[in-house]
Amino acid sequence: MNARTLTPTALIFLLSALVFPTAKAQQAYFSLGAAHCFGSGGIVHHMFEESSISGNVITINAKRLTLGAGNNYRGDLRFFPDDYFGIGIQGTIFTGSWQNFSSERKIIYVQRTGRSVRARGFSMAVGIHGKLGDEALMPYISLFPGFFRGSLDLMDTVSYSGLLTTSRWEYQNLSSFFCNVAAGLDIVISKELVAFIELEYQSMTIAPEKAVLLIRDGNNKLEDLPVSEKVILFKDNITNDYTQVPDENKPRQDLRPYFPFNNFQIRIGLRLPLMR
């Protein structure tokens, strides 16, 4: 096998053998697992509000945006050069839960707005794992830095004076570095199969580079719309010259929104021993 034909699995084994040449009991596992993510923390964001009208009185409620809620699906490869310490690589696909917000405003007519949002994406990470021995029940802890890349789906429904408008946006290129921590328990079923249950905490913030209008009023043919109405570029700082008429053939610019992406995860899955 030459350097050009090294797979990620073989590379991990080779590096581990070089770093731990005196390893006593080398082990390797391929794992598949699924987790439910409970959003934590969150913020009250100006884009997402809850309000209602009763007569001439409007009530505004603080509802937190927590985009980290949802489910994820993970595959990973772990190599243990001894009974206690391991390294690995993992990939995760995240599908967020829809969060729904509703608001009412009154100028002349009552305007009712419904807004729904969810995050989705994938991440890659390297892991450092520590476990206690090689028994039927093996507690372990993990620390893994990585990189997330994803997008937001945002749907709006606005009704007023008998009119109804709808739109669907995609907020693109959300990205963030992270470092998650986890604790779990491996349960040895047989020499060929290990089950596990795991608790994990994630804390990070995601921000988009741009937003693109996908559908308006059920129509995805948007060629006749000005570019300024269907593409937004997000910047950390913007300048506006109010003496100039905005060019509708260019994307409009807006301040970059930052969204929370924190969660607690409960994961279950199976590991297949590759070597023992």
HELIX and SHEET records of a PDB file:
HELIX    1   1 ALA A    3  THR A    5  5                                   3    
HELIX    2   2 PRO A    8  VAL A   19  1                                  12    
HELIX    3   3 VAL A  227  GLU A  229  5                                   3    
SHEET    1   A 9 GLN A  99  LYS A 106  0                                        
SHEET    2   A 9 VAL A 110  LYS A 131 -1                                        
SHEET    3   A 9 PHE A  85  GLY A  96 -1                                        
SHEET    4   A 9 GLY A  70  PHE A  80 -1                                        
SHEET    5   A 9 GLN A  27  GLY A  39 -1                                        
SHEET    6   A 9 ASN A 263  MET A 275 -1                                        
SHEET    7   A 9 LEU A 193  GLN A 202 -1                                        
SHEET    8   A 9 LEU A 163  SER A 190 -1                                        
SHEET    9   A 9 LEU A 137  TYR A 160 -1                                        
SHEET    1   B11 GLN A  99  LYS A 106  0                                        
SHEET    2   B11 VAL A 110  LYS A 131 -1                                        
SHEET    3   B11 PHE A  85  GLY A  96 -1                                        
SHEET    4   B11 GLY A  70  PHE A  80 -1                                        
SHEET    5   B11 GLN A  27  GLY A  39 -1                                        
SHEET    6   B11 ASN A 263  MET A 275 -1                                        
SHEET    7   B11 LEU A 193  GLN A 202 -1                                        
SHEET    8   B11 LEU A 163  SER A 190 -1                                        
SHEET    9   B11 LYS A 210  ARG A 216 -1                                        
SHEET   10   B11 VAL A 231  LYS A 235 -1                                        
SHEET   11   B11 ARG A 252  LEU A 255  1                                        
SHEET    1   C 2 GLU A  50  SER A  54  0                                        
SHEET    2   C 2 VAL A  57  ASN A  61 -1                                        
SHEET    1   D 2 THR A 205  ILE A 206  0                                        
SHEET    2   D 2 PHE A 259  PRO A 260 -1                                        
END                                                                             
